[in-house]
């Protein structure tokens, strides 16, 4: 289990998710976007915000399930 993110990280990340359409599930791109759209000077805080955005974006995209394999009932 991971750690709980601080509220300032969640608030900034949610605000960026609403306002910046370029946010994706790519951590490196999100780091650049956080750097560009905020005034966060700390590398650690920037990475936490970018990581939270990445986590949220990966959770939103649910891959469609493949068709279930047909069951083979054995005849005895």
N, C-alpha and C positions, 0 to 999 in steps of 0.2 A: 504494500500500500504506500502511496505517496504522501507528501505533506500537504497540508491545507494552505492554499495561496492566501496572502494577505488581501484585505479588502481594497487597498489602493491599487493592487495589481489587477484585480477583477474589474474594478470600476473603469480604469483606463482601457483595459482590453475590450470591455463591452462597448465603450464609447467609440473606440477605433473600429470595431466590427460594424457598428451602425453607420459611421461616417465615411469609412474608407472601403471602397468596393474591391480594391486590389488584394485584400487579405486572402491568403490561400492556406493550404495545409503544408506549405514549404517553410520551414523554420528560418532559413537564411533570408528569404524574401521578406518574411515578416519582421526580422530584425532590422532590415533596411527601412521598412515602412515605419516602424516604431521610432527609429532614429530621425526620420524625415518629418513625421507629423507630431512629435512630442519634443519637449525640452528636457527629457531625462538624460542626465549626465552619467549616471552610474551604469557600467556595463552589466553588472549583475541584475539590476532592476529591469534594464532593457531586455535582457535575455529571458527573465521571468515573464514579462508581459508578452513577448513574442512566443514563448513556449505555451502560455495559456491560450493565446489566439490559435496557435497550431492545434492544440488539444481540442478546442471547441470546434474548429473546422473539420478535423478528422472525425469527430463524433457526429456531426451533422450529415456527413456523406455516408449513407449506409449502402453498401453494395447489395444489389439484388441477389437473392438466393438463387442458386442454380436449381434446375428442376430436380426434385428428389428422385433418387434411384428407385426403380420399380422393385417392389418386394417380391421375392420368389418364395412362394409357399411350397414346402416339400410335401409330396404326396407319398404317404407311407402305407 
